[in-house]
Amino acid sequence: MGQETERRFLIRSQDWRQLADGGVDYRQGYLSTDAKRNVRIRLDDKEARITIKGEANGNTRPEFEYPIPLQDGEDLEQLCVKPILEKTRYTLKHNGLTWEIDEYKGENTGLIVAEVETGSEEPIRDIPPWVGTEISGDDRYRNINLVEHPFRTWHQDPPKPDLQYHLTSHEKLPDGFRRIVNEQLSAAIDELSNGKGPLDIAVHEARKCVKRTRSLLRLIRPAIPQIYSRENRRLQEAGQTLSELRDAQALIETLQSFREGRADGDWTDVDDYLGKRKEAIIAEVQESGQIQAVVEKLEQARSSLREMSLDIDFSTVADSLKTSMRRGKKAFSNAYADPGPETFHELRKRVKDLRYQLSLMTEMWPGVLEAYANSAKKLEQFLGDDHNLAVLDGVLSQEHRGSKGLRAEIAKKQAALREKAKQLGRRIYSEPAGTFTRRLRSSWKAWAAENS
């Protein structure tokens, strides 16, 4: 009896396209969609095959497949349940296994599935970095179900890439960094290019991807000094272009949040002003072609960083993280020694770096590093709210909008946020940077040994 042991996955990036062959177009129909005994006809332009599959036991099922005359296949296709599945199948090899990537068409457009026959139920030790969520046990993605319940009927949009902003045990360190950079920049490009939602939301998501990428590049900067200088500048320019629009929306959200629970004050004039200000910025951005210019910069950065030669080990990463921690400690001290928008904004940037860089390593020591990263995120949120209030106060001051009472309330709220940030920051930065990074080195060695 023939046996098939197959694992199926969604993909998280488009990197597989560089590695795959040219692909073959298939039509695939079912004479029976019974889960216990389905019968399939598959055709391309040259040949046809009939396949009978039994009920699965885990990831293994009985399978019988035979070639049949092409004309017979075309005649049998007429008897199949409609619609006929259409897809292009690409093939590539990775670590001794043959991966098949099916890109569906018609009513299943947007679905791309990676399949691999393993020959056993043992876990796959070296999964390609472009492979995402496993769907082997999810019946929705089975071909027999896609016939009667096409992808578009239950998933209105193509799935976004499964972005894992952390290193994984099954990939080498350089591969992991290249994967993450490519995923983040691809996601930013997609947000700004697809035109499916409000521009301000797309800009917000794209900026987060750019910031994550820049934080990662700072971590590997010693290994790529020239590339870092060029691409960090390019990404910085892209982020600055987007910042005015994002800040316009952030001011509206900040005022709304600030007013929650307050019955006093008529701020309709301020609301109207901020709304018209945002509309004017959106119109200018769209008319000037700034978004397309940013997309081009991001595509250039992605192309450059995808091909970067990266000779790096965890020792370099730990040294960079030590520097990041020390810069954060200094920024924390400066902000409370000399309070002002500039010093607190600098502290916010350093905390954001720490948060993203710790997030890269959470798989190494999940409970502990996730707690560190979450604390840094909370601190960043306090500082972010403080920053937005400072910007709002500055705009109101320059444009002579809002009452003195409103600006006094903003100052009071900022003082409360800075006190919360101070208490949390003391805990985050209490440990010497060298002690913390030595612990990370030991954890990395233990994690690497567990997964070798």
N, C-alpha and C positions, 0 to 999 in steps of 0.2 A: 504493500500500500504506500502511495506517495504521501509525504508529510511536508507541510510548510510551517516554519516557525518565523514569524514576521513581526517586526516592531514598526510602528507608524508615529510620526511626529509632525507638528507644525514647524515652520521655520521662523527664525528670529531676525534674519538679515538676508540680503541678496548676494552675499559673498560666494555662494555656491555657483552662481552663474559663470564666474571666471574659471571654474574648475570642471564644469560639465561638458559633455559632448554637445553636438548640434541639436539633439532631440529628435523624436519620432512622433508624428501625429497619430493618435489612435481614436477609433470609435469603439465603444464598449456597450453591448446590450445584454439584457438578461431574459432568458426563457423562463427562469424561475428565480424569485427573490426570497424564497424560503430560507430562513437563517440556518436551518439544519441540513439543507441540500440545495444550494443555489447553483444554477447552470448559466454560464457566461459565454458570450461570443465576442471575441476581440478581433478587430481588423485594422490593418494599415493599408497602404497602397499596394503592397506586394504579397501579403499572406494573411491567413485567417487561422484562428485557433479556438477550440472549444475547451472550456475548463469547468470541472465539477468540484465544488468545495463542500465539505461537511461542517459539522458544528465544531466550534473552537473549544479547546481545553487549555486555558491560559492564553498564550500567544501562538499555540500550535493547533493546526487543523489538518485533516486529511485533504489531499488535493490530487486531482487527476487532470492532466492537460495533454491535448493532442492537436497536431496540425490537421487542418481540413482544407479541401480545395477552396480557393478564393471565391469562386462563384457560389459554392455551397454556403460560405459564410455570409455573402451578400443576401442570399435568399433567406437564410435563417434570421438575419437582422430584421427582416420585415415582420417576423413573428414575435420579436422581442417586446417586452414592456416598454412603453414610451414615457419619458423621452430617452433617447440614446445618449449615454455619457460621452462627452468629447474632451480630450485632454492631450497635452504634449508631454511625453515622458523623456526626461533627461537622465543620463547615467554618469556616475563618477565613482572613483575608488578612494577610500580613506582607510588607512591602517589595516589593509588586507580585506576589508569588506566592500561589497558593491552596493552603493546607495542609488536608489531610483527616486527622482523627484517628479511628481505629477503636478502639472499646472493645468487646472481645469478651465473649461470654456463654457459658453452658453449660460444656462441658469446657475451654474456653479462657478462662474467667473469670480475671481478674488480668492479662491481656495488653492493653496499650494501645500502639498503633503509630501514628506520625505519618508520612504520605506526602505527597510533593510532586512534581508533574510539572514538570520544569525546561526541557524542550525541547532540552537539550544536555548533553554530558558534562562541561561546565565546572564547577569547584567552586562551591558556593553561598557567596557572600561574606557574607551577613547572615543567619545561622541564628538563629531565635528563642531567647531564653535558656532556655525550658522544654524545648528539644530536647536529647536525650542521645545515647547511643551509636548510631552508624549500624549498621544490620543489612541493608543492601541486598544484600550478598553472603553473608548467612547463611541457608542453605536451610531451617534449622529453622523460621524465621518465615514462610516462604512459605505462602500460603493453601492450596495444593494439598497441602502437607505437614501442615498443621494438621488437615486432614480425617482423615488416617490416623494421625497422631501428635499428638494434642491437647496443648496447652501443659501441662496438669496432669499428663500422664504422664511428662514429663521435667523439669518445673520445679515442685516441690511447693508453693512459696509464690510469691505475686506478687513481681515484682522490686522491690527497694527503689529509691528514687530514686537516680539517678546523681549523687551529690553532688560537685561540683567546687568545692572551697574555694580557688578562684583566679580571678582576673580573666582574661577571654579577649579576644582581639583583635577579635572580631566584635561586641562590644557596647560601648555607651557606658559611661563610668565610673559614673554614677548607676545605670544599669540593672543593671550588674554587682553593685554593692553591694546593691541591693534584691533581686536574684535570690538571692544567697548567704544573706542574712538569712532570706528566706522558706524556702529549702531547709533550712537548719539548724534553724529552729524547727519546720517541718513534720516533719522527721525525729525531733526530740525528742518531739513530740506523738504521733507514730505509735508510737515505742518504748514510751511510757507507757500507750498506749491499747489496743494490740492484744492484750495478755494471752497471747501465744503462747510466752513463754519465762520463765525465772526472773526474778523482780522485780529482784534485785540487778544482773543484767546489763543489763536495760532501763534502770535508773537510771544505771548507769555510762555507757552510750551517750548517754542524754539529757543528762547533765551535761556531757559533752564538747561536744555541740552548743551548749549554753547558753554555755559558756566561749568557744567560737569566736566566737559571736555578740557577746559582750561585748567581745572583743578587737577585732573589726571596728568596733564602735560607737565605741570609744576612738579609732580611727584617723580617723573622720569626725566626731568630736565638735564641732570648731569650726563645722561647717556646720549642726548641729542641736542647739544647746545645750539648749533646753528639752525637746525630745523625748528627747535623751540622758539628761538628769537623771531623767525619769519612767520611761523604759523600762529603763534600766540598773538602777534601784532595783527595778523589778518582776522583772527577770531575776535579780538578786542574791538577792532573797527566795525565788524559785523554787529556785535552786541551793542555798541554805542549808537549805531544807526537805528536799532530797534527800541532803544531805551526810552526815547521821548514818548512814543506811543504807549508803551507799557506804563510809564509813569503817569500818563494822563488818565488811564483807567484806574491805576492804583490810588490816585487821589480821590476819585469818586467812591471807590470801595472804602477808603479810609474814613471819609466824611460820614458815609452811611453807618459804618461800624461805630464811629465815635458818637453818633447821635442816638444809638440804641439805648432805650431806657431813659432818655432825657426828654422831658416835656417842655423844658424852657428853651426859648430862642427860636426866632423865625429865620431859617437859613435858606429859604427858597431862592433868594438871589444868588447865593453861593452855589447851590445845586445847579441852577440854570447856567451859571457862568462856566462851571467845570464841564457840564455836558456839551455846551457849544465849543469849548476849548478842545475837547476830545474830538468832536466832529471835524473841526478845522484841521487838526493834526492828521486824522485819517485821510481826509481829502488831499492834503499836501503829499502824504506818503504815497498814495495811490497814483496821483498825477505825475509825480517826479520819477516813478519807476524805482524807488529805493528798495522795495522788497525784492525785485528781480536782481538788483545789484548785490544784495545780501546773499541771495541764493547762489549766485555765481561765486562769491567769495567762499561760501561754505563748501561748494563743490570742488573748488580748487584746493581747499584745506583737506578735504576728505581724500582726494586723489593723492596728494602729497604724503599724508600720514598713513594711508593704507599701504604704501610701498616702503615706508621707512625701515631702515636696517636698525634693529634694536637688540643690542647685546647688553642684557641687564639681569641682575640677580636681586634677591630680596634685600641684600645688604644695602644696595643703592637706594631702594625704596625706603628702608628704615631710616637711613641718614636723611633723606628728603623729608620724611615725616617728622623727624626730630627738629629740623629747621622750621617746618611749618608750625610745630608746637611752640617753639621759642618765639617765632614772630607773633603768634597769637598771644602769648604771655606779655610780650612787650606792648602790643596794641591795647591789651586789656589795662595794663598799668597806665599807659598814656591817656586813654580815654577818661579814666576817673581822676587822673592828676590834672588834666586840662580839658574839661568837658566842652564839647562843641560838636557841630554837625560833622566836621571833617574827621575828627579823631574817632567818633563813634561809627562813622561809615567805614573807616579803615578797620576797626575792630570787627564789624559785621562781615567784611570780606574775608578776614582771616578765619573767622568762625565757620563761614561757609566752606572754605577750603578744607578745614579740619573735618567737617561733617561729611563732605563728599569723599575725602580720602579714606576715612574710616569705613564708609559704606563699601568701598572697593574690597575690603578685607573681612567683611562680616562672616563669610562662610568658613573662615579660618577658625573662628572662636565665636559662634553665633550668639550665645546668651550675653557674653561680656561685651563684645564689640558692637552688637546691636544697641545695647544700653548706652554705650559711649556715644554712638552716632545719633541716637534719639535725643540724648541730652544736648548735644551740639545743635541739633535741629531746633529744639525748643528755645535755646539761647538765641539762635539766629532769628527765630520768629519774634522774640522780644525786641531784638535790635532792628529787625525789619520794620516792625510797627512804629518804633521810635523814629526811624529814618523817614517813613512815609509821612508821619506827623510833622517832622521838620520841613520836608519839602512842601507840604500843604501850607504850613505857616508862612514859608517863604513866598509862595505864589500869592497867598492872600495879602501879604504885606506889600509886595511889589505892585499888585493890581488894585490895592486899596479896597479889598473886598472883605466882608465879614466884620463883626463888631470886635471891640477890644475884649469884651467878655468871652467871645469864642476863642480868641487867641490865648487868653489867660487859661481857659479850660484845656486847650491843647498843651500848654506848658505844664500844667498839673498832671495830665495824663502821661506826658513824656517822663516826668520825674518818677512816677510810679513804675513805669516800664524799666527805667534804668536801674531802679533799686532791685527789681526782680532779676534783671540781667546780672547785676553785681553778685547777688547771692549764688546764682547758678554758675557764673563764670569762675568764682573762687573755687568751687568744687572741681570743675572741669580742668582748671589749670593749676590745681594744688600740687600735683605730683611732678617731680623733675622730669623734663623731657627725655633725658637719657635713661632714666629708670623705666619709663613707659615703653620706649622703643626697644629696650633690651628684652622686655617681656614679650613684645611682638615678635622679635627674632626667634625666641625660644618656641613660641606658638607656631610660627611658620615651619620650623624644623620638625616639630611634632606632627603637624598637619601633612607635610610632605611625606614623612615616613609612613603615616597611616595610609596614604593613597599611592604609594610607590608600587 
